[in-house]
Amino acid sequence: MAIASGTDPASDGPAAFFRAQHAAFGATLGAHAGSAALVDRIWMQAFSSYEHNVTEQTKDLPPLACHKGCGTCCRIQVAATMPEVLMVARYVRTMAEGFRKVGIDLPARLAAAQATAPAASGTMALGGECPFLAEGICVIYPVRPLACRGHVSFDAEACIAALEGEADEVPVSESHRTVRALVQGALQSALRDAGKPWALYDLLGALRIALAHPDAEAAFRAGEDVLDPAIIAHVSREEMGRTFDRLKA
C-alpha cells in the first residue's frame, strides 16, 4: 500500500501538514473501516509518515546522542493512541514465549510495573524504568510508539543529569517532536471524525487492559473504547477537539 506522507511541514506550514495528514488518515479509515487489518493499516501509515517526514526535516541537524543500549529517557510517561497500544499488545502476545526462553517475561514485567505518574515538572526524574527495557535495550523497539520515536536528544550527559534531578532541560530535537505531534494529532483527529476511540492513553496502563481483552481490536473497529480507564487527561478531549477543528479549517 502506498503511504501518503502529506505536505512538507517546514515549507508549507504545520497546519497544512496537519490537514494533509488528517485527510490521508481519513481515507485509510474509510477504505478499511470494516477490515480486520484496520489497525495494521493505520499503524503502518502513522509510522511510515513519521519516519519519512522526520528524515526530511532533520537532514541538517547535528548527530543525535541516542544509541542502542541507552535507556536514560525510558522513565517518562508514554502517551499513545489506541492503534499504537493495540500493536504493542499484539507484539507482546506474539513474542512473549520467545522472550521467556531468554529470561525476559514481558507480561510479568508489565504486571509488576506501576503506571507512571503524569509529569509535573518536565524533568526525567519522574517515574520508574520502563518494564520493556532490558539491559538498556527496548524489547518492543519495532513497535515502539510515536512518543518514543519522537523523543531524542543531542546530549547524553544532559539526559543523565535530568534523570538524576540535576537539570530541568535537555537539548531535544524540536523537529522530531513537532513531526511526531502533528502526525499523532492528525491521527487522533481522523479517528475522532471516523467515530473511533481517539484519546491518548498511558501506555502501560492501556497495555494491561488490552492484554486482558483479546477482543480489543474488534472493539476498536466497532468504536468501543475498552481502554477508557487509561486515558491521559492532561488536556481535556473537548479542548483537543477544538484544536483539531481549528487546524482542519
Secondary structure, 3 states (H helix, E strand, C coil): CCCCCCCCCCCCCHHHHHHHHHHHHHHHHHHCCCCCCHHHHHHHHHHHHHHHHHHHHCCCCCCCCCCCCCCCCCCCCCEECHHHHHHHHHHHHHHHHHHHCCCCCHHHHHHHCCCCCCCCCCCCCCCCCCCCEECCEECCHHHCCHHHHCCCECCHHHHHHHHCCCCCCCCECHHHHHHHHHHHHHHHHHHHHCCCCCCCEEHHHHHHHHHHCCCHHHHHHCCCCCCHHHECCCCCHHHHHHHHHHHHC
